[in-house]
Amino acid sequence: MAYKISDACISCGACAAECPVGAISEGDGQYVIDADACIECGACAGVCPVGAPEQE
């Protein structure tokens, strides 16, 4: 299942820079993951300082 970004997001952008398929973009107040583009690799979760990306 695709990853999603929780409300813990601090909008640092680390996840977007790490995503190999560009599925993460800056949304309204926090980053968001395009579930259709997400390849479920977990790279975003590995670099997030607050653990905001989590599997749906």
C-alpha positions as CSV (number, residue, x, y, z in Angstrom):
1,M,0.0,0.0,0.0
2,A,1.2,3.5,-0.8
3,Y,2.6,5.8,1.8
4,K,0.8,8.9,3.1
5,I,2.2,11.8,5.2
6,S,0.6,12.3,8.6
7,D,-0.1,15.6,10.4
8,A,3.3,15.3,12.1
9,C,4.9,16.7,8.9
10,I,7.0,19.8,9.5
11,S,7.4,20.7,5.8
12,C,11.2,20.3,5.8
13,G,11.2,18.7,2.3
14,A,13.6,15.9,3.1
15,C,11.1,13.3,1.8
16,A,10.5,15.0,-1.5
17,A,14.2,15.2,-2.2
18,E,14.6,11.5,-1.5
19,C,11.7,10.1,-3.5
20,P,13.0,8.3,-6.6
21,V,9.8,8.8,-8.6
22,G,8.9,12.3,-7.6
23,A,5.6,11.3,-6.0
24,I,5.9,13.8,-3.2
25,S,5.0,17.5,-3.5
26,E,4.4,20.4,-1.3
27,G,0.8,20.7,-0.4
28,D,-1.2,23.1,1.7
29,G,0.7,23.3,4.9
30,Q,2.5,19.9,4.6
31,Y,3.9,17.6,1.9
32,V,1.6,15.1,0.2
33,I,2.3,11.8,-1.6
34,D,0.6,10.9,-4.9
35,A,-0.6,7.4,-4.1
36,D,-0.8,6.5,-7.8
37,A,2.9,7.4,-8.3
38,C,4.2,5.9,-5.0
39,I,6.2,2.7,-5.5
40,E,6.2,1.9,-1.8
41,C,10.0,2.0,-1.4
42,G,10.0,3.6,2.0
43,A,12.8,6.1,1.1
44,C,10.7,9.0,2.4
45,A,10.1,7.3,5.8
46,G,13.8,6.6,6.1
47,V,14.8,10.3,5.9
48,C,11.9,12.0,7.7
49,P,13.1,13.5,11.0
50,V,9.6,13.2,12.6
51,G,8.4,10.0,11.0
52,A,5.5,11.6,9.1
53,P,5.4,9.2,6.1
54,E,3.6,6.0,7.0
55,Q,2.1,3.2,5.1
56,E,-1.7,3.4,4.5
